Amino acid sequence: MPSNKLIEKEIPVKAVTPDDQYQYFFGYFDKFQFDPSDKLLLGNRIDFAARQPRFGEKNTIGVIDPEKASFEPLAETLAWNWQQGSMLQWFSQEEVIYNDVEDGQYVARILNINNGKKRTLCRPIYCLTNDRKYAISVNFARLGRERPGYGYDGLEDPTIDYAHPENDGIFIVDIEKNAAELIISLDQIVKAYPRDSMWNTPSWFNHLLFSPSGRRFAFFHRWRTWNNNVRRHITHMFTANIDGSEIYPLNLEDMSSHYAWINEKEIINYSNRFKRVNGNRTDQRNWQYYRYLDQTDKVEVVAENMFPGDGHCIASPDEKWMVTDSYPYGAADSSRRLFLYNFATQQGYHIGTFWADPVYPIPTRCDLHSRWSHDGKRLTFDSIHEKDADGHGRRRIYLADVSEIVD
């Protein structure tokens, strides 16, 4: 029987961003921070911390040389947040893509880092197919209003008066043609998968991610709820074809959180599933990592009761390992923890503990958001465990070599 006991294996880490007055971070865990050759990194540079950005405050994007711990600025953008940056990622070995603002609209830029040539897409991007032919886009103004820290503030949202508009939702962007088309509307999902609590409250789409082939993508439908005047939301998780067809309800049991595709058919997701006895649902919830087989009802528990709760989980490029982390809430030392998990042996490893400054407001928090290198031997992550002159956490980007465990 596999054990749910973690092996303690602390891995040395090093900062790969400059030791200066700036805050550095990459953003989310579902993108490669390394370039295709695994030599350079992308990052964001900001000159303040512990508060939400105000519209007009620019984020400098740049290239990091991890050997030199240097940052070379590339461009500035007005479209960014603390959790996911500007959706900055490599478009090719010589190009990066990120979101920005132009003529009062959110757009995306593709920038050649060698000659500075730039082209602009008609919509901001959320995720890309691996072949870089298509992107998915959402309404980032709506997302910023309903989920602070994940969308963008500053521009008007024309759908603000509509709970689930027919003309807003998920857009597919043909990058070569620079053309976008609405493929799934908020109204469509609400009507197809209704709940009484959906009708007169705002809905939005969040956390979208293509499968490795780009033929399908996963997404969250969320809607606003209130509990004793506290803002909350409920989440349904779906997958669909790239054209919006064959929508499949992957999890309709109130909560799905961080996830990633393991391969073309399987998704790892931290979510709630009600326990069942003889096929009947009980009232007992089971918050765990689950392995979902797309377009089927096959669901398997992963690492049952091994980790302290929700985390940012992503499979290694060879599909053998998962890296995830934890939140500091409830931790006596206010620290985030970093973990590895072997799918085949079902063994987990605790590989690092990193202090998280508790004064940071929740939307400005610094999650580890650990990310794999293409060869699956190194991890990068964001952290604030180093303190500045005032004793507060300072955002920097770190690198850890995990080849000793994963080889």
N, C-alpha and C positions, 0 to 999 in steps of 0.2 A: 504494500500500500504506500502511495506517495505521502510524504509528510508535508504539513502546512507550515513547518518551521523554517524560517529564513536562515541562510548561511550568511554570516557577517564577513564581508569581504570589501573593505574600504579601498577605493581606487584613488590614486593621486590625481589631482586636477590642477590645471594652470589657467590663469587669466590670459586671454588672447586679445584683449582690447587695451588701449593705452591707460596708464595710471595718471589721469588728469582730472579736470574739473567737470567733465561731461558724464552723462548717463548713457550707457550702451546696452542695446538689446536687439534681438532678432524678431521675436514674436512667437508664432504658433509652432506646434510640434509636428504638424502634418506636411511640412515642406522640407526639402533638402536645403540646408544652409550652405553646405559645401558646393563648389562648382563641380562640373562633371569630371574634372581630373582629381578631385579631392585635395586640392592645394590651397584654394582661396575660399574665404567666407564672405557672406553678406551681412550687413548690420545697419542699425539705426543709431543716430546720435542726437541726444536732446540735452538742453542746458538747464533743465529743472526736473523735479521729482515730486512724488507724493501728492499730486493733484491732477485733475483732468486737464487735457489741453483745451485752450480757448481758440476759437476759430481765428486764423491768422498767424498762429504760432507754428513755425515750420519745423519739420523733421528732416534732418540731413541723412540721406542714405549713402552708403559707401562700401568699399571693399576692404576686408581685413586680411592681413597676412599673419596667420597664427604663429609663424616662426619668429616674426619680429614684433608681434603685438602692436601692429600699426593699423591705422585707419585712414584710407584715402577717400575723401569725399567725392561723390559722383553727381548728386543733384539734391534739390530740396523739394518737399512736397507739403501740401496743406491737408491732404487726406490721410489721416493716420490715427491710431489709437494705441493704448499701452498693451493690449492683449495680442493683437495681430499685426501691429505696425501698419504699413501701407500695402500689405499683401506682397511685399518685396520677395522676389525669387528669381532664380536663374531662368532665362528664356533659352539661352544657348551658352556655349563656352565664352562667347564674346558679348552677349546681350543680357540685360536684366529687364524685368517688368515690374511695375509698381503702380499704385493708384495716385491720382492727383486731382486738381481742380482746374477747369478751364472754362471761361465765359459763363460762370455761374452753374456749372455742371460737374459732377464727378466723372472722371475719365480714367483711362489707363495709359501709361507711357511704356514704350519699348525703347530702351537706350543702349546703344553700343558703347561699351566701356572703353574702347580703344580710340575711336574717332569722334565720339560725342554725338553722332547722328541719332535723331530721335523721331519716332512716329507715335501718333496718338490714336487710341481706340475710342470708339463711340460710347463705351460704357466702362465703368470700373469692373475689375475682375475679382472673383472670389476664389476660384480654383481653375486649374488648367488640365487639359489632357496631356499625357506624357509626350505625345508627338507635337504638342504646341500648336495644333490646328484649331482647337476650340477652347473657349472659356465659358464659365458660368458666371452670371452677374445677378445681383439682387439690389434692392433699394436700400442703400447704405444710410440714407437719412432716416428712414423708418426704423432700420435696425439700431441706429444710434439712439433714437428716442426710447425705444422699448427695451433695449439691452445695452445700457451705457458701458462703454469700454470695448465694444465690438463693432459698432458702426461709426459714422462720422457726424459731428455736429457742425452747424453753421449754415448749411444750405436748406432752403425750404423744401418740405415734403408735400407734394400736391395731393397725396392720398391721406393726409392727416385726419380728415373727417370721416373716413371710411374704415369700418372694422375689418372687412375682408374684401378689398376691391377686386373687381373683375379684370382690371387693366394693370395689375401689379403682381409680381411674384418672382418666378425664376425665369431668367432670360438666357438663351444660348447665344454666344457671340462667335461668329465665323471670323477668325483673326485675319486671314488673308483677304477676305472681302470687306472687312471692317463693317459688318452688318449684324444686327441683333434681332432676336425674335422671342416673344413671350411664349414659353412652352408649358408652364404650369402656373395657374393663377391661384391666389389665396382663396378666392371665392370657390374655385373648383374643388380644392382640398376640403374646405369646410363643409361643402355640400355632399361630397363623396364619403367623408368619414366624420359625421357630425357627433358632437357632444352638446348637451344642453348649455354648458358653460361657455361655448364658443361664440354664440350668435351676436351678442352686443358688446363685445370687447375686442381690442385690437389683436390681430394675428400677424405673424411674420415668419419668414424663413431664415434659417441660421445653420451654420456648420454643414456646408456642402462639400462633397469630395468625390472626385471621379475614381472609378475602379482602375486598376493598372492598364487595361486595354483602352479605357475611355468609352467603352460601349454603354456602361451604366454609371449612375452616380447615386450617392446617398444624400439625404437631407433631413433636417428637422422642421416640422411645423410646430410653432409655439404660439400660445395665446395667453393674454394677460388675465390673471386672477388676483384677488385681494383677500387677505386674511388679517382681520383686525387692523385695517389700513396699512398693512405691509404689502408691498408689491411682490407678487410671485408669478410663476408661469407654469404651465403644463406642457409637456413635450410628447409628440408623436414622431416616430422615426419611419422613414420611407426609403425605398430605392426606386429608380426609374431608368428607362432607356434615355439615351442622349437627346432624343427628340421629344421627351416627355411622355412617351407611351409606356405601357406595361408598368404602371405604378404599383408597387407592392408594399403593403403595410408591414414593416419589419418588427416594430414594437409599438403597440397601442396601449401599454400599461402605465401611463402617466409620466414616466421619466426615463429618458435616455440621456446620457451625458457624453463624455469624450469617447471618440471611436477612431478607428482607421481600418482600411481594407488590409487584410492579411495577404490575400491573393484575389484572383478574379471573382471568386464565388463567396469568400468568407470575410466576415467583419468581426473585429474585436470591439466590444462596447461595454462600458460600465453603465448598467441600467437596473431598473427595478423589474422584477418578475414575481408575480404572486405564486406562492407554492401551491402545488396541486396534489391531491390525494385521489387515487383511482380516476384520474382524468378531470376531477372537479377542482375548480379554483377555491382556495381557502382565503382567509383574510390576512394571512401571514405574508409579509413582504420579504423578499430576499434580494438585498442590494449587493450585487457582485459584478465582476467581469464575466461577460458571456461571449461565446463564439457563435455567431449567427451564420447559417447557410442561406444565402440570398434566394429569394423566391420560393422558400420552403418554410415549414414550421419547425425545422430542426434547430434546436438551441441547446448549447452545452455550457455548463458552468466552467469557468477557468480560474484556477488558483483560489479555490473556495476558502474563505476566511484567512487568507494569507497576508493580505495587505490591509492597511488601516482604513481604507475607504476609496473614494473616487480619486482618479488620477488621470494624467495625460498619457494614454497608452498608444504605442505604435510598434508594429512588428519590424524586425530587421529585414534588410533587403533579401536575405536568403530564407525568410519566413520561419526561421528556427527559434528566434528569441523575441521577447517583448521587453521594451523598456517602459517604465511608468514612474510616477512620483506620487507624492501626497501633499495635502494641504497642512498648514501649521495649526489649524483650528483644533483645540483640544490637546495639542502637544505641550507638555510642561515647559519645554525649552523653546517654544515658538519657532520650531524648525520644520523645514520641508525635507523629505527623505527621497532618495533615488533608488530604484530597484531594477533588477533584471530578472527575467523569468524564462526558463527553458520549456517550450511547449511539449517536447517529447518526454523529458524526464520529470516534468512537473515540479522542478526545483526552482525556488526563488532565492535571490541574493540581495541583501541590503548593501549598496555600494557607496553610499555617501549621505551625510547629514549636513544641512545648510540652514543657518539662521535666517529668519524672515522678520524684518522690522515690523512690529505690530502697529506702528503709527500710520502705516500706509493705508489710506481708504481702500475699500474692496475693489472698486473699478480700476485703481492704479496699482494693484498688487503685482508682485513679480513672481509668477509661477516659473518653475524650472523649465517646462516645455522642452524636454530633452529631445534631441534630433540625431539621427544616424548619419554617418558618412556613407558614401555609396558602397564602400567595401565592407561595411558592417563591423569595422574594428574600432571605431572611435565614436564618441558622443560629444555633442556640444549642448550647452544649456545656458539659460539666463539665471542670474542669482543676485541677491543683495546681501549676502552674508558678510562681505567686507564693509567696514564702517568708514564713513567720511570723518572729517575733523570735528563735526558736531555729534558724532556717535550714532548717526543714522545710516541705514543701509544704502549702499551705492550700487547702482545697476552696472554689472559687467557681464561679459560673455566668457564662458569657460569651456575647456576641452578636457575630456577624459579618455584615456586609452583603455578599452575594455577587452583587448585581444587576449589577455591572459585568461579570461573567463570564457569567451565565446569561441575561441579556436578549438 
